[in-house]
Amino acid sequence: MHESFLLSPMEIEETLKVNPLTGLNSSEVEERSKIHGKNKMDEGERRSFGIMFVSQFKDFLILVLIAAAIISGLLGEISDTILILIIVLINALIGAVQEKKAEDSMEALKKLTIPEAKVLRNGQREIIKSEDLVPGDIVFLDAGDFIPADGRLIEEASLKITESSLTGESMPVHKSVADIKDPETALGDRKNSVYMSSMVNYGRGKYVVTATGMKSEIGKIAGMIQGTETIQTPLQKRLDELGKVLAIGAIVACIAVFVIGLFRGGDPYLLFLTAVSLAVAAIPEGLPAVVTVVLAIGVQKLVAKNAIIRKLPAVETLGCASVICSDKTGTLTQNKMTIKKVYANGEVMDVSELKEKTLSGPEKMVAQIGLLCNDASIVTGKDSIQEMGDPTEVAMVAFGGLLDYDKITEEKKFPRIAELPFDSSRKLMTTVHKIDECWYSFTKGAPDVMIERAGYFFTDNEIVPMNDMLTEKIHSSNNALSNDSYRVIAYSYKKYDIEPEISFEELEHDFIFCGMTGMIDPPREEVKESIRICKKAGIKTVMITGDHKNTAVAIAKQLDIFEENSIALTGVELARLTDKELQHQIEAIKVYARVAPEHKVRIVEAWQKKGQVVAMTGDGVNDAPALKKADIGCAMGITGTDVSKEAAEMILTDDNFATIVSAVEEGRGIYANIKKSIHFLLSCNIAEVLILFIATMVGLIQPLLPIQILWINLVTDSLPALALGVEKNDPNIMNERPRSPKESVFAHGLGRRIIFHGIILAMITLTVFQIGLVNYSVDVARTMCFAVLAFSQLTHAINVRSEKKSLFSAQLFTNRYLWGALAISSALQLSVLLIPILQPIFHVVGMDAVQWFVVIIGSLMPLVVVELTKQAGPMLRKKLNIKTTQ
């Protein structure tokens, strides 16, 4: 019954055919159970870990690597085969583990179903398993209870329910049995209804169950999670495309080398081995491992910055985030109601002003009433501060502490002897205290009610009769605070010479009005700077919250999210927009308030249709579908539910928006480093392919043997590529616009540079080979070729560190890992060239000083050529720009 909130208690009872005095009988329960099933979440289709593991091998690059491993085995290179297979298996295992964790989101949802419920059946109160509830059951609620199923209230007494995990509402909601007539009333405003997984914060109530299991609001969210597909990250898409391009290129090159070699009369067996070696050389088998390690290192960096990454590719996805849809409470704000304004003595003051002055009568009374007419407490331990009670009352205790009033001390001085609990119909709470031989009643509550019932006004240490002018002035201040989105509470007291009667009429009329406080959940101090960085980086920030529109807009303005010409919408207003209208306005909509789970998913989808990469934050069950739908879901680690954490790719351990911005910066740096690794690996592989291809085309003796190609791949690729993956981020990385998710890995000239550098390496190697061939023997020429190709690739790693910065810039020695990798790879290559026992294995011979001199000069040539192009590039662009402007 999705419209049950529109029905009165009597209509609900008639519709569900339940007697409110006896509840359902056993036969009715049995019949309804057959129709509606158990009150629990459907598990959905769950795959075994084995199936998840096998599914990882559908990636095209992984299939190509497996083919490369088989080919290496056929060549007798067992070590290479084992290495490639280990890489493939590790990648598959990591992917399967990540997928298994993602599937656990439904398990977390099942934990939210409550084990027991207090119901009225067969005319008696019973305790049953919550999964046995059916529509029509009457359920009793007391403080501390979880709500076991959705329903319509038929009785309540001062009932407050925390619904933050479902609606996003930061404060406990006062519930009522009153009728609601507007069918578009948002979920968070349906005060006459209760929902599964919420918790009773205060009071008691009784309700009729209207929806169970998958038909409840939580169940609908569970269905949305099941129906939401996890999308590929931009990096996964690019690597998949890259694998296909490399495979096709390798196959074409291999066939060409084999066919042309045969045409020229070459040895078919040797040509076959060379073609196969070429295929292995063309595929960068170290690339998946490099990417995995670089992402893993990024994950460790982010842990230190309060962000836990659950899925490795999510780190890179953050780097191209162009929209951050952020929850308000706790992420942009401190998630802590705080008194910021005080009205006393006829004026509104900031708390900071009040702290600096000596408190007069009414100001002092506001602080004392807030402490004494209060059931909350703040306990300061050795290592922590524990806040207990309603957030509004906790704010009053904190306010008193700020002004050097201690709640425990005040309670000892003014002991409570009676009270009238808060009631949603009265909108007031009153406590009675005995002080010496006098009695006082302290009252706090809604300003409008308090002003109407006040008989006197406390000002300048003088109590004066309330009059129209004072009433109007207080109303005006109250409205001003409310319009600025402050939650306003008023404070009054009465004095008695004899013990008063504990009744509403006696205690809550004709009292002395002392003042008001304005409280708000203030923005985090560091968030405004983070949003400024986002704007500079071309990242749009959107606030999505369950709170009211005015409150959301007020905070958004303080943080510079909401600017001139910005739009704020409620969930109801959003629902009225067609998809076309939403697409047209979405760039201007900066605040969404009172939204439902399906609204959040729709917002994410709308941005994705615009070609944007969306990061979504959330902490509640209601956020889970949107977190899963977003390109990068960011769950809150402190306030977040298990469901939201399982649905997300990243968990913020400090619940802070600023952490997301740090993660975006790290993601951009990681992608830049992955591109450096790709640049290095592919330019080296292209060089190897060109060397064999050109030699075959022009009829040269084969410059490199299969084992030499495989060794160079093994020694020169992995370590330098990994070291390039840990380069420090460019200081200007957050001044760039987000890259498009459709952007190729080879964009911005990277493809041209890879080919250019590959040609340089190939030409240098072939030149050295020709020098050796002309002046020495074939064995010496091959040895020189083998040496110069390995060392020139290692020196080329230094070129790849920066596209524009010179070799002689300050960054030359900042990456100690790269120099370590170059040292290790060089040592391995020298051992093959210099140790006599290893020389025959790799078909190399010793070289004299002149030959080594040629090898060294050839190895350094990539540095010289690339450095010249770096220097010439800006001058050429400047010259062309001058000509254009002329």
N, C-alpha and C positions, 0 to 999 in steps of 0.2 A: 504493500500500500504506500506508494510513493507520495500521495497527497494527503496522508493521514493528518498532517499538521493543520489542514484546513477544516477538519471535523471537530465538533465539540465532544467532550467526554461521553455524553449520552449517545451521540451519533456513532462514535467509535465502538461503544458497547453493543449497539444495535447491529452495526455492520459486521462485526466479528462474532456476533451471537454469543456474548459472554455475560454472565450475571456478576456484577461487581461485588456482591455479598458472598458468593460461594466459589467464584472462579470456574474453571473448566472441570468437568468430571473425567474419569479415566477413559471412558469410551470416546469422548470427544477428543481427548489428547491423542489416542491411538489413531483415530481417523485422520486427524490433521497432520500427524507425523508421517502418514503414508503419502499425503499430498505434498507437503513442504519439505520433507526430509529432515536430516539432522541440522542442528544449528552450529555448523562449522564450515570452514573454508574448503572448497574443492582443491584437491592437490594438483590437478592438471596433469599433463603428460610429462613425466620425468624420465630423462635419459640416464643410462648407467654411465659410470666414469669411463668404462672401456669404449663405449660408443663415442663419448666426448673426445677421448684420446685419438681414436681412428679418424674422426671428422677433421682433426687438425691437418691431415695430410692432403686436403683438397686444395690447399694453396699452390698455385702454379709454380712459384719459385722453389717450393719444397720438393715438388715432383721433379723439377729439373735437377735439383741437388742430388736426389736419389739416383737419377740417371747418371749423373757425374760420378757418384760413388761406385756404381756398377762398372762404368767404363774404366775407372781407376783400378778396380779389382782385376779387370781383364788384362790391364797393362802390367799387372804384378805389383802395383803400388798399394799393398795392403794397408800400410800406415795411413795413407791418404784416404782410403776407403773408410777405415775405422773413424778417422777424424771427422769426415763429413757426416757419417751416420750418427755419431755422438751429438754433433751440432743439431741435426734434424730431430733426434729423439728428445733432447733437452727442450728445444722450442715447442715441440708437441706436448710435452709434459707440462710446461708452464702454462700453455694455452688451455689445456684441459682443466688444470687446477683453478684457473681464473674463471672458467665457465661454470665449474661446479659451485664456486662461491656465489656466482650470480644467480644460479638456480635456487639457492637457499632463501631467497627473498620470500617465497611462498611459505617456507617453514617458519620464518619469523612472523608472518601474518597469523599462522595457526596458534602461535604462542599468545596472541592477543585475545583469543577466545577464552572466556573465563570458566574455571572448572566447576563452580557452583553458583546457584541462584536461589533466592528466597521467593517462593511463589505461593499463591492462594489456589488450592485445588481441592475439589470435593468438600468445600466449606472449611478447610483447615490450612493453616500455614505450614508449608513444607520446605525442606532444602533439597534441591535436586541438582543433577549435573546440568550445566548450562547448555550442553549439546542437545538435551532433551526438551528444551523450550520450543513452543509452537506459537504461531500467531493466535492471539486471544488470551494467552496466559497473563495473569496479573502478577507483577513483580514488585517487591518491596525494596526500597533503597534507604541506606543509612550512610552517614559520613564514613569515608574510607572505602566504600564499595566501588567495584568496577561495574560498568553497565554491561549486562550479558547479551542484550539484543536491542534493536531499535524499537522505539515505542512512543505512545502519546500519554502525557501525564494526566492523571485524573485526581491526584491529591499532591500537595507539596507544603512544606513548612520550612521557610528560610533556606530553600534548596539552592546550592551553588554547585556547578559542575565544571570541571576542567576539561575542555574540548580541544586544547591546543594541537594535539597530535592529529586530529581529524580536520579541524577548520582553520587552524593557524591563528585563532584568537588568543592573544597573549594573556588575558585576564580570565579568571573563573567567571562563568556566566550565571546570572541570576535566572532561575527557571520559574515558570508560572503556568497555571492551568488555563490562562486566558485564551480566548479564541483568536485565531489569525485568519484574516479574510483575503489577503493579497497572495495569489498563487505564485507570484514571482519572488516571494520572500527568500532571501539567501539562507543557506544551510546554517550559518552562524547566527542568524537572527530568529530562528524558529525556537522561541523560548518555551514553547509548550511541548517540545519533543526532546527525547534523549536518544543517544546513539552508542552502539557497541564500541567498546574499548575506551570510552570516556570514564572519568573517575569522579565520584561524589566528594566534593571538597568540604561541604558544610550542609547541615540540615538533614532533612529526610523527605521521602516522597514515595509515591505509588504510581505505577503506570501499566498500560495495556500494551503487550507486545504486538507490533504491527509488521515487523520484517525480521527474518532470521537468516543465518548463513550467508549465502552468496547474494541474497536479495537485500541485505542490509547495506548501509552506506559503505562500511568497511569491505563487504563482499563485492560491491561494485568496483571498488578500487582494486581488489584482488583480481577481478576479471580484466581490468584495464592493464594490469601488470602482465598477466598471461598473454594478452593480445598485443603487447608492445614488443616489436622486434628490436634487438640491439643492432645498431647500424655499424658498418665498418668505419674505422677511423680514417682520416685522410692519408696517414702514413701507410696503413694497410693497403689502401687502394693504390697508392703510388708504387709500393713495392711489388704488388701483384702485376701492375702494368709493366714495371721494369723487368720483372722476371720473364714475361712474355716477349718483350723486345729483345732481351739478351739471348733467349733461347732461339728465336727465329734468326737473329744475326749470326749466332754461333753455328747453327745448322747450315746456313747459306755459305759461310766462310769455309766450313769443313768440306762441304761438297765441292766448292770451287777449287780448294787446294788439292783435293784428291783427284778430281777430273783433269785439271790442268797438268798436274804432275804426271798422271798416266799418259796424257797426250804428248808430254815431252819425253816419255820413255823412262820414267822413274821406276824404282822398285816398288811394286804394288804393296808389299807387306810393310815396308818402311813408310810409305805414303799413308797407309791406313793408320799406323801407329801415330804418325805426325798429325793426321786429321783428328784422331781421337784426343790426342794431347792438346790440340788446339781447342777442341770443344771444352775440355776441362779448364783450360786457361781462360777461355772467354767468359765462363760463369764464375762470378765472385762468390765462391762457396763460403767465404768468411763473412759475407755481408749480413745474413740473419743473426749470426753470433755477435757481430759488432753492434748491430742495432739493439739486440737484446741486452747486451752488457751496458751500452750507453744509456738506454732507458733505465736499467736497474741502478746505475750510478745516479741518474737524475732522481730516482725514487728516494735514494738515501739522502740526497741533498734536501729534498722536500720534507722528509721526516724531521730534519733539524729546523725546518721552517714551519712546523705544526701542520703539515699536510701528509696524510697517508694515502698512497696510491694503491688501489686494489687491482687494477688492470694496467699492465705496463704501457700499452699504446696510448693510454689516456694522457700520459705526460706530454707526448708530442701533440695530441689534439688540443690541449690547452694553449699551445703556442699559436694556433691559428684561430682562437676564439675571437669572435667579433662582437658578440652580444653576451652580457652576463645578466641573467634574470635572477635577481637576488631577493630572498625573503627579508623582511624588515627586522622582526623581533630577534634579537640576539646576534644577528649577522651584521646588519648596519647599525643596530643599536646595542645597548649594553645588556638587554634582557633583564632589566632591574628598574622597577618603578622608583623614581626619585623625586622628592619634593624640591622644586626649583623656585616657586613663587609663594609668597605669603601675603595675605591681605589682613591688615590689622591697623587700628588707629585711623581708619578711613583711607588708607593708601596701599597700593600693591608694591611690594619690595622683592628684590632678588634675595635669595637665601644668603649669598655672599655678603650682601649689605647687612643683613640681619646678624650675621655672625660677628661682624666688626663692632656692633653697638651693644650697649647695656640694655637688656630686655626690660620693657615696661610691663605693666599689668596684662593687657590683652595679648601681647606677643608671647609672654610667658605662659599664659593660660592655654593658648593654642598648642604650644609644645607639650604642656603637661596633660591636657585632655587627650591629645594624640597618643601619649604613652599609656595612660591609665584606662581609657575606654578602648581597650585593645587586647586581643588574645594572641598576638604574634610575639615572637622573641628572636633575638639574635645572640647566639652563643659563640663566644670567641675562644677557640681552642689554641693549643700550642702551635699547630701548623695550619689550621684552617678556621674559617668562619662559617657557621651553620645558621642559615636563616629558616625559621619555621613559622608557617602560618600564611594567611592571605597576603599576596604581594603588596596590596594597598596598605595593610597594617604594618607590614615589614618596613615599608617606606617611612611610616610615621615614627617607628622605633629608631630607624637610622637618622631621621631628622632630629629627634630628641638628642641622640648621641652627638650629633654635629654641634649642638648648642650646649654640650656638656651636661646633659641630663641623662641619668642612668635609670632604665626601666625598673630594675630590681629594687634600687634605692627608693624610687618614687612609690612603688607598690608597698614597701614597708612603712613609709611615712603616711600613705593614704590607702589603707587596706580596703579591698572591695568586699562588700557584704551582700550585694544583690545585683541583678542585671536584667535587662530586657534585650534579648538577642536581636541581631539585625533581622528585619523582615522586609521582603521585597515590596510589600504593600505600603508599609510605613516609611521605608527607605531611611530608617534611623536605627542606631544602636545606643543604648544607655546603660551606664553602670552607676551604682550607688556606693559611696565611700564614707566612712566615719573618720572624722578628724577631731580629736579631743572630744568635746561634748556637742559638736555640730555634725550635720550630715550634708553631703553634697551629691548631686547627680551630675554626671558628665555625659554629654550627648554629642555624637558625631553623625554626619549623614549628608543627604542631598541638600544643597544650598537653598533651592526653591522651597522645600518643605520647612527647612529651618527658619528662613526669613519670614515665612507666612505665620509661623507659630511663636516667633520671638516677641517678648513684651518689652525687652530692654536691650540697650546697645552699650558695650564696654569700650570706652575710648579715653585716652589720656588719663588713665587711672581714675576715671569717673564713669559711673553707670547712669545713663540717661534713658528716658522713655523712648521707645522706638516710634518714629514718625514717618510720614510719606517721603520726606526728603531723604532720610537715611535709607529707607527701604529701596528707593530708586537708585541711590548711589551704590548700594551693595549689589543690587541686581545688575547694574551696569558693569561693575568690576567682575562679577561672576561671568557675564556674557563675554567680556573681553578675554578672560582666561580660557573660557570654553572655545571661543573662536580661534584661539591660538593652539587648540588641541590639547589643553591641559585637562586632566581629570581633577575636578574641583570637589573638595570635601569641606564642609562647614563645621564649626565647633561652638558649643554652647554649654552653660552650666546653670544650676540653681542651688541655692543654699537653704537649709531647713534647720529650725531650732528643735524640732522633734522628729523622730524617725518617720520618713515619708511612707505612704502606701505605695507598694510596688505595682503601679498600673500606668498604662499609657497616658491616661487623662491627668494623672498627678505629676508624672515626671517629664512628659514631653510637650508641655504647653507653658506659655508665659515665661520662658527661660531667658537668660542673658546671652545675647549673641556676642561672641568674642572675635571671630575672624574666620578666614578660609585659607586653605593651602591648595596650590596647583601642582600636580605631579605629572610626570611624563617619563617614558622610557627614553632616555637621552641618547643621541648618536654617539658611536665610538669616536674618540678624538682622532684616531689615525685614519678613519675611513674617508674623510673628506679629501685628504691628500692622495689616497689610493684612487679615488674617483677622478681626481685631476690627472693622475698618471694615465688612467684608462682613456680619458678624452684625448690626451696627447698621443696615445698609442692607437687611436682610431677605434676604440672599443666602446660600444654603447652600454650604458647601465640602465636596467629597468627594475623597478621595485614591484614585487608581487607579494601581497600580504592578505591575511585573513582579518586584519583590523579594519576600522572604519576609514572611509575615504579622507575625511578632514585630518585625522591623525597621520595617515600615511603621507598626504601631501605636505603637511607641516614639516615632517622629518625629511622628506625628499627635497624640500626647498633649502633646508639647513645644509644639506649635503651637496647642493648644486646638481641634483639629479633632475629636479623639476624646475624648468626655466620658462621664460616667456614663450608663449605659443605651445607649451606642452599640454598634454591631455591626460586627465585621470578618469578611469572608468571603474565602476563596480562590476562584479560578476554578472549581475542582472543586466546591466547596460551592455556588457560584452556579448551576452547571449542573444541580444536583439540584433547584433550586427551580422550581416551575411559575411561569408568568407571573402567576397570581393571588397566589401566595405572595410573589413579588418585589414586586408592587404594594403588598401589605399591609405589607411590612417596609422598603421602600426609604427612607422618611424617617429610619429609625434606622441604616441601613447607612452608615457614614462612611469605611470603608476596604475596598478590594478589592485583594487581593494575588495574585500568580502568575496573572494573567489572560491570556487569549488574545484575539486581535482580535475574534472574534465576541462575546465577553463584553462588550467595551467598547461595541460597537454596541447590544447588548441593554440595557446600563445607560442609555445615552442615550435609547433608545426608551422605556424604562420611565418615565423622568422626563418625557419629552414627553407621554406618555399621561396623566400627572398634570396636564397643562396648564402645565408649567414651560418656560421658555426656557433652554436648556442651552448653556453655553460649555465646550468641551472642549480641553484642552491635550495636546500630544504631540510627540515628536521622531522616533520610529521608523517604519519601514515598517508595523509592526503597528498603529500609531495611525491610519493614513490613512483606513480606512473610517469610524471613529468621528468623525474630524475632519470628514469630508464630511457625515456624518449629522447632526452637531450643528447647532444654530442658528447657532453661531459657533465655527469651528475655529481654535485658536491654536497655531501650530507654533513650535518653537524655532529661532531664527536661528543660534545657535552650534553646537549639537549636532544640530540637526534634519537629517534626510535630505531630498533633493530631493522625494521622494514626499510626505512629510508637508507640506512647504511648498506644493507645488502643490495639495494637497487642502484646505488651510486658507484661511480668509478673512483671517486676521491672523498676522503673524510677529513674534515677540518677539525683538528684536535682542540683548537681554541675558539671555534665557532665565529671566526673573524673574516670579514670581507677582504681585509688587507692581505690575508694569507692567499686568497684566490689570485690577487694581482701578482704576488710574489711567484706563485705557481705558473701563471701565464708567462712571466718573464723567463722562468726556468724552462718552460716548454719551448719558447722561441729559441733559446740558446741551444737546447737539445736538438731541435730540428736543424739549426744551422750547423751543428757539429756532425749530425748524421749526413748532411749534404757534403761536408768536407770529406768524410769517410768514403762516400759514394764517388766523389770526385777523384780521390786518390786511387781507389780500387779500379774504377772503370778506365781511367786514363792509362794505368799500368797494364790492364788486360787488353785494351785496344792496341797498345804498343806491341804486345806479344803477338796478337793476331796479325797486325800489319807487317811485322818482321817476317813471319812465315809466309804470309800471303804474297808480299812483294818479292821475296826471294824465289818463291815458286813461279810467279808471273814472269820474272826476268831471267829465270833459268839459273839462279845462283845455287851453289852447293848449300844444303840445308844448314842454316846458321846455328840452330839449337836442336839438341836431341830431346826426345820426350821426357826423359828423367830430369833433364836440366830445367825444362819448362815447369814441371811439377814441383821441383825443389824451390824455384824462384817464387812460385805461387804460395808455397808453404811458409817460406822464410820472410819474404818482404811484404806480404799482404796483411796478415792478421794483427801483429803487434803495433805497427805504425798506425793502422786504421783505427784500432782501439784507442791509442793515445790521442789521435786527432779528435776522438769523440769526447774527450774531457777538457777541451779548450775552455778557457774562461769566457764568460759572456761579454760581448761587445758592450761598452758603457752606453752606447746609443741605441741599443736594441729595442727599447720601449718608445723610441721616437718614430718608429716605422709603422706603417699601416698594417693591419692583419693581412696575411696572405689568403688568397682565395682557396677554398677546399678543392677547387677544380684545377688549381695550379699544378703544372707538371714539376717533377723533381728537377727537371732540366731548365726551368724557367730562369729569366734574368741572365741569360748568356752562359749558364753553367754547361749546357750541352756543347756549345761552341768551344768553351775552354777545355772541356774533357777531350774532345776530338783534337784540338790544337796541341794540347800537351801530350796526348798519345802519339801524335805525328812526330813531335819533337823527340820524344824518347826513342821512337822507332828509327828515325833518321840518324840520330847519334849512334845508336847501337849498330845499325847497318854500316855506317861509315867506319866505325872501329873494326867491324868484321872484315870489311873490304881492305882496310889497311893491313890487317893481319894476314889476309889471304894473299895480298900482293907481295908482301915483304917476308912472310914466314910460311909455315905449313898450315894445313887445314886444322890440325889439332890445336895449334897455338891460336889460330883465328877464332875457333869456337870457344876456346878458353877465355880469350879477351872479350868476345861477345857476351859470354855467360857472365863474366865479372862486371862488365860495364852496365849491362841491363839491370843487374841486381842493385849495384851501388847507385846508379842514376835514379832508380825508382825510390830508393831510400832518401836521397837528397831532394827528390821532388816532393816528398812529404812536407818539407819545410815550406815549399812554395804554396802548398794547399792551405796553410794555416790562415791566410787572409787573401781575399780577392784583390784588395786595394793597397793595404799597408805594405810598406817596403820591408825587405829582409832585414834592414838595418834599423828598424824602428825599435822602440823600447820593449816591444812584446817578444823579441827574439828568444829570450831565455825564460819566459814565464811558464812554459809547459815542460816541467821536468820529466813528465812521463814520456813525452815524445823523444827527448834526448836519450832516455833510458832504453826505449824501444829500438831506436836507431843503433845504439851501442850493442844491444843483444843481437839484433839481426845482422849487423856488420860482422860481429864475432863469429856467428854461425857460418856466414858466407866465406869469411877468411879461413875458417877451419877446413872447409871443403877444398879451397884453393891451395892451402899451404901444407896441410898434413898429408904426407905421402900415402898413408894407408887408405885414405878416403879418395884420393885423386882418381884411381882406376874406376871406382864405383860410379863416379859422375863424369867419367871420360874427359878429364881435364889434365893439363900438364903444367909444369912449373914455368913461370915467366921471369924474364930478366928485368933489369931496372928500366930500360927504355919502354918495354911493353907495359910495365906497371905505370910508367909516366903517362902513356897514351890512355890507359884505363882511367887513371885519376882525373886527367883533363876531361875526358868524355863524361865521367860521372858528375863533374861539377858544372858541365855545360847547361843542364836544365835550370840551375839557379841563375846563371848569367842571362839566358834568353828570357825567362819569365820575369826577372827583375827589370830588364830593359822594357818589356811590354807594360809593366806596371807603371814605370816612369813615363813612357811615351803616351800611354792612354789618356791621362788627364790633360797633357799638353795638346794632344790631337783634338780632344773634345772641346777644349777652350778655343782652339784655332777655328774649328768648324762653327762654334757658337758665334764667334766674332764675325765670320763671313756671313752667317745667316742674318745677324742683326743689321749688318751693313746692307 
